[in-house]
Amino acid sequence: MGRVACALVLLALLAPMGCGGGGDDTAPSPTASESGDPSATTTRGPAAQPSDRQAQAWQAAGRRACRGMDPVEAARHFEAPARRAGAHQRFIALVTEPTADVERSPGYPRLVAAFYATTRPEPQRALAAAGCAEELAAHG
Amino acid sequence: MKHKLAVLTVLGALVALAVPASSSASMYPAAHAFEISGGGKVGTSLGSCLISKVTGSTPSGPANESAGAANIAVPTVSGCTAGTTLTLGGTWALAYSGGPLVNLGGGSATLTMKFSSLPGCKLSTSAPALQGLWLNGYTAPKTMLSSFHAHSAGSLTWSEEGGSCALKGKTETVSFTAETTGPFVVPQAATVNDTTSPGSLVIVGANK
């Protein structure tokens, strides 16, 4: 009986290990290619939409994070956190050491905002980026 | 005379070593359908997507004996991180690229990624090259099926998508990595299943 109990405990401990340890949240969703469509596309699938209050809070957090900085300052400010969050070296360089045409582009504040958003949890990124971009565009 | 003959023999041997016997590749068995269950994760700084299934078939005989590429269906994308979209299109191929390497993609394939955190931009290529290690496997003393291990992806280019994109024209290398599973987070090779004759190996390699 003791052996059975031990086996059950071991099974309970080991069961979660087979569920993927990468930490990447990739919920399966139907794809176009499976239905014979010539192209395959996917998004995350039916992810839960944030409530209005949550959405406002995430956007406001983005505004606060980027307040008082111009886009170049913000890019450098978020370099270390973005690196820790796993941003690729080339992308970091493109954002934090912008060429003249990148820095002059009207899209640069949005780029820096997306860079900042890599430091936020995934569900918050789009809204956090939008809030940050508003603030950077106003300052720049 | 003997001395000249010896020199010529050595020179001939050197030339034989320097020139490969054949630069063509082969795929076996001929005209067998295969399925790679789990291709790898295409990753960028802004988000990633999983290519979960690749299906195709080896060329018919005798072309398979000198074929370096197999047609494959547009790979299946099964999931992306929030706000990320991966769109694959065109005609895809699996092509031998030397040593143990193969490329998924090719000149007639397309790959596009978009991110909700960066509206106005898309990251794309008209000739994706998702590179992986192809391991042929073996049947003795026991069977270990052929497998594919995602290794790297080529460069993608930023362009505008309905708005101003600061990175327009800049290139960026994305990652293509094997899924990690289990308690030790070891990257896993994906099994290549011969769906015409389950249990058979799918052999890709250089001709000699």
Chai-1 contact restraints between the chains, C-beta under 6 A:
chainA,res_idxA,chainB,res_idxB,connection_type,confidence,min_distance_angstrom,max_distance_angstrom,comment,restraint_id
A,M17,B,P183,contact,1.0,0.0,6.0,A-B,restraint_1
A,G20,B,T181,contact,1.0,0.0,6.0,A-B,restraint_2
A,G21,B,T180,contact,1.0,0.0,6.0,A-B,restraint_3
A,G21,B,V185,contact,1.0,0.0,6.0,A-B,restraint_4
A,G22,B,T180,contact,1.0,0.0,6.0,A-B,restraint_5
A,T26,B,L50,contact,1.0,0.0,6.0,A-B,restraint_6
A,T26,B,G79,contact,1.0,0.0,6.0,A-B,restraint_7
A,A27,B,G79,contact,1.0,0.0,6.0,A-B,restraint_8
A,P28,B,S78,contact,1.0,0.0,6.0,A-B,restraint_9
A,P28,B,G79,contact,1.0,0.0,6.0,A-B,restraint_10
A,T31,B,T76,contact,1.0,0.0,6.0,A-B,restraint_11
A,T31,B,V77,contact,1.0,0.0,6.0,A-B,restraint_12
A,S33,B,V74,contact,1.0,0.0,6.0,A-B,restraint_13
A,S33,B,T76,contact,1.0,0.0,6.0,A-B,restraint_14
A,S39,B,T87,contact,1.0,0.0,6.0,A-B,restraint_15
A,S39,B,G89,contact,1.0,0.0,6.0,A-B,restraint_16
A,A40,B,V74,contact,1.0,0.0,6.0,A-B,restraint_17
A,A40,B,T76,contact,1.0,0.0,6.0,A-B,restraint_18
A,A40,B,V77,contact,1.0,0.0,6.0,A-B,restraint_19
A,A40,B,L88,contact,1.0,0.0,6.0,A-B,restraint_20
A,T41,B,T87,contact,1.0,0.0,6.0,A-B,restraint_21
A,T42,B,V77,contact,1.0,0.0,6.0,A-B,restraint_22
A,T42,B,C80,contact,1.0,0.0,6.0,A-B,restraint_23
A,T43,B,C80,contact,1.0,0.0,6.0,A-B,restraint_24
A,T43,B,T85,contact,1.0,0.0,6.0,A-B,restraint_25
A,R44,B,C80,contact,1.0,0.0,6.0,A-B,restraint_26
A,R44,B,A82,contact,1.0,0.0,6.0,A-B,restraint_27
A,A47,B,A82,contact,1.0,0.0,6.0,A-B,restraint_28
A,A87,B,S45,contact,1.0,0.0,6.0,A-B,restraint_29
A,H88,B,S45,contact,1.0,0.0,6.0,A-B,restraint_30
A,R90,B,E172,contact,1.0,0.0,6.0,A-B,restraint_31
A,F91,B,S45,contact,1.0,0.0,6.0,A-B,restraint_32
A,L94,B,K170,contact,1.0,0.0,6.0,A-B,restraint_33
A,V102,B,A166,contact,1.0,0.0,6.0,A-B,restraint_34
A,S105,B,A166,contact,1.0,0.0,6.0,A-B,restraint_35
A,P106,B,S164,contact,1.0,0.0,6.0,A-B,restraint_36
A,G107,B,G120,contact,1.0,0.0,6.0,A-B,restraint_37
A,G107,B,S164,contact,1.0,0.0,6.0,A-B,restraint_38
A,G107,B,C165,contact,1.0,0.0,6.0,A-B,restraint_39
A,G107,B,A166,contact,1.0,0.0,6.0,A-B,restraint_40
A,Y108,B,A166,contact,1.0,0.0,6.0,A-B,restraint_41
A,L111,B,A166,contact,1.0,0.0,6.0,A-B,restraint_42
A,A114,B,S117,contact,1.0,0.0,6.0,A-B,restraint_43
A,A114,B,L118,contact,1.0,0.0,6.0,A-B,restraint_44
A,A117,B,S117,contact,1.0,0.0,6.0,A-B,restraint_45
A,T118,B,S45,contact,1.0,0.0,6.0,A-B,restraint_46
A,E122,B,T81,contact,1.0,0.0,6.0,A-B,restraint_47
A,E122,B,A82,contact,1.0,0.0,6.0,A-B,restraint_48
A,P123,B,A82,contact,1.0,0.0,6.0,A-B,restraint_49
A,R125,B,G83,contact,1.0,0.0,6.0,A-B,restraint_50
A,R125,B,S117,contact,1.0,0.0,6.0,A-B,restraint_51
A,A126,B,G83,contact,1.0,0.0,6.0,A-B,restraint_52
A,A126,B,S116,contact,1.0,0.0,6.0,A-B,restraint_53
A,A126,B,S117,contact,1.0,0.0,6.0,A-B,restraint_54
A,A129,B,S117,contact,1.0,0.0,6.0,A-B,restraint_55
